[in-house]
Amino acid sequence: PEWQFETPTPQQVEEAIVAGKKSLEERDHLEVSNPGLPVNSPSYRHQVSIKTSARATNLARSAYIMEEATKQLLKKKSQPKTLNKSVGKGPKLPTDWLPTDECGEGPLPACPPSEYRSIDGSCNNLYKPSLWGVAMRPYRRQLDPHYADGVSMPRVSSDGSPLPSA
């Protein structure tokens, strides 16, 4: 679906991005002040063994800012009750503050013949390399999203209560 509201002004977009960055700083502060796992515990060793890559962390931080910016724009546009499944695609937010190498664009890889799949999925489909099911690349949904707040909150039942676990 398309964006359901009037297009925000550049100033509104800038304010929303600043609010998203502030929200990320607040989250970072909470994480730093949170006592970590005991160093010699099995949980700590497990966490260290599956550590997120720096690139994935940067992408997640950028996505968090964009998500919070979108929520900020929505606060000024409507009440949550008026949202229907998804706020839609757009508005286009500026990405000049993002690192350019994080946008998932660039040349397609050369895919040599191999009997094995590539670890990141980039050469798993020789007709559409780096387009379908590739790690660290944007993807297009088959179905429209359905969120309780139109942005990211899990959907709820028709009476507003949480859905049961699967």
Phi, psi and omega in degrees: 000157179272162178303130188269000187238169178291149184296129180290154178286160176304325179294318178297320179295315179299317178298321180294319179293320176299318178296322177296318178294321178296319178298321177295319177299319179296318178296317178301318180298318178297318181293322179292321182280350179282128178295133181283183178286149175301133188304321183267013182276154176301323180297318179296313180298321177297315181299318179293324183290337180244034183303138179287140179291157180299321180296316179295322178297316179297318178297317180295320179294318177296318179297321179299316179298315180296320179297314180294324177296318178297316178298321179297317178298322180291327180304326183273350187259325186199169171275147181306331182295336183276352181283145181234095175069308184209144177283350177093178182277129178105179356288163180289122178263143179295143181242015182294343178273351179276147172297133185296331182281358182264000187271003175070022178249170179134182183292149176286146181288154171282127184252098179290151178300135180205147177276354181247154177282155176281150186293329181263000179085001187293333181242021182284337176237102186294338179278336179225061182297142178063016180245325185244119174068038182253135178297145176067022177237147175295156178227158178256134180286149172281321181243154176295145179290161178222102182239149180297320181260005181083354183238299187211348182286137180304146182295160182235171179288172183297336178267006177090358179275159180298149175286151178292155177295151180285000000 
